[in-house]
Amino acid sequence: MIRARRGTVTRVRRVSSRVTEAEVICEGRNSLAICYPDLTGPIAPGDKVVLNTNAVELNLGTGGYHFIMWVEGRECLGETCGPGHIIKARYTPFQVHCLAAEEKSSEYHEVLKDPKPILCMPVIACELHSMVAPVAAGIKEATGNRGKIAYVMTDGGALPASFSRLTEELRDKAILDTVITSGHAFGGDLEAINIYSALHVAKECAKADAAVVAMGPGQAGTGTKYGFSGIEQGIAVNAAHSLGGIPIVSPRISFADPRKRHLGVSHHTITILKEVVLGNCIVVLPKMPEDRLELVRSQLDESGIIGRHVIVAENGVPAVKRLQRDEINVTVMGRTIQEDPEFFLAAGAAGVFAGKLIAETLTGVRVQRSEEFT
């Protein structure tokens, strides 16, 4: 059920053109709330609002925010709804409509009716939103900033693209070129109905050289084998394989996560590569201390992944240095690059590897190959 409560806006701070952070008094306490003006209209101090307080009540990892559902006294936001007939968050009280790239009124409808295969386009599948930054930075570094990157945001985490401050920062600093929201996620530069179509949108509409696929901020995990939202990483790999792209997996690797099931290669990555991915793909490991690399290799070997997939090692340092140079402070579970280096190096390595493939296509010059495990 929705835990709805009334509150009063006391202060407003605009985070971007599409999301506003507000201070509100709710149930006698000062709290923070997120407002999406595209959905509710603008807010101002003194406004009486209705808040969804579930996340704070359950102590979920959303930054401690309530979400503004409605501004009292504002029953009409306008007579027109804008273009498009595709509904996302369908059949909920919060359904929104958008213009999907595939629909007939879109300028891209004809090219998407029977699209060509996405041949030679690297598709880097990520489990977590925090992987997007190092992957994209790695691509930009390996291509000398020439590679065009489309971020395909799935609906496994946050649905509004504007909730991701990281995405906006990556766009502002020219690390991401286009954001495509697929499934029930919405608010990207382009909208797509599903991941398969979104990859065609990346290739045909955004003219991207690579697609980085990941959910928005937030995820669901239960400690069970299949009960985690990141399992969609395998579905993205399958889509890339089916459509003729080059499926690349950014593995979840950590030596800082206190949970044993995520030590070295996460059990999530092993489950995805062993039981969800139907074809073969390229798994990129970062160069790291020999003892840690050996543990990761043994985990992949014991699970039967080595031999089934192509395992390569690449240097993820250029990606991490790019993020540091551009002052992009990305974290995973609150841990920084310094606190959990292998996590970010792994994602960066996947980006550098993909960037080298793109560079070869753009220049026609063979790039030094990564080390391959057999």
Buried (B, 14 or more C-beta within 10 A) or exposed (E): EEEEBBBBBBEBEEBBEBBBBBBBEBEEEEBBBBBBBBBBBEBEEEBBBBBBBBBBEEEEEBBEBBBBBBBEEBEEEEEEEEEBEBBBBEEEEEEBBBBBBBBEEBEBEEBBEEBEEBEBBBBBBBBBBBBBBBBBBBBBBBBEEBBBBBBBBBBBBBBBBBBBBBBBBBBEBEBBBBBBBBBBBBBBBBBBBBBBBBBBBBBBBBEBBBBBBBBBBBBEEEEEEEEBBBBBBBBBBBBBBBBBBBBBBBBBBBBBBEEEEBBBBBBBBBBBBBEBBEEBBBBBBBBBEEEBBEBBBEBBEEBEBBEBBBBBBBBBBBBBEBBEEBEBEBBBBEBEBEBBBBBBBBBBBBBBBBBBBBBBBEEEEEBEEBEEBE
